[in-house]
C-alpha cells in the first residue's frame, strides 16, 4: 500500500516593505521577519521605486508608508493596484485623517494600519490581507464611520440612494455575501453563516468586485454601509 505524501506547507507570504525611514524599515523587517509564514523579499525607500520592485520581486503584499518625498504611498498604491496581477497593499502610517483613509480605499488598498499598532497585529494584518480579508485599525474604522454619519443630511441621502441603486444590481446570494462582508466577516465566517463552501463565497465576492469594478472588500463594506444595510440587518445569516 502506497503511503500518501505529506501535505506541503503553505507558501510563505511574500512581503515588500516601502518606507523612506531606514529605522522604520529595519524595525518592520525585524518584527515581520520573525514570522515563519512571511518572507520579506525586499525593501524600498520611496513610492517611486515600488513598481520596479514589484516587477522584479513579485510580492503578494506591499506594506506601504504614506508620506514619502518623491512619490507618496497613496499615489504608488493607485499605480500598483491599476496593474494586472497587482499585489495587495497595506498602508502604514502615523496619520489617520479621513481623506487619507478614503483615498487609500479608493486606490485599492486592502489595509490601513497605524504605526503605533501592536507588532502582533501588524503581522496579523499582513496575513489577513494575503488571505483576502481587508484590515482597518479600530481607530481608523471608527473615524471612517464617524465621517459617514457626520456628513450633511443631503449628502448622506444622495450617497445612500446611489448605494441602494448599486446594491439592487446584486442577486440575492450576492447581496447576502455583501452584507456579511460589510459586517467584517471572513470568507470562512460567511461560509458558516450562509451554509456555503468557502470556495463559493470567494466566487461570490469576486463577482461583486467585478460587478462594481472594485479592487477590494473594503469598498464593498463601504457600499453596504452607505446603503444602510448594516443598520437594517444585524445579521447576514439565514433566518
Beta strands, then each sheet from edge to edge (+ up, - down):
strand 1: 13-18
strand 2: 38-44
strand 3: 61-65
strand 4: 88-93
strand 5: 111-114
strand 6: 135-136
sheet 1: 2+ 1+ 3+ 4+ 5+ 6+
end
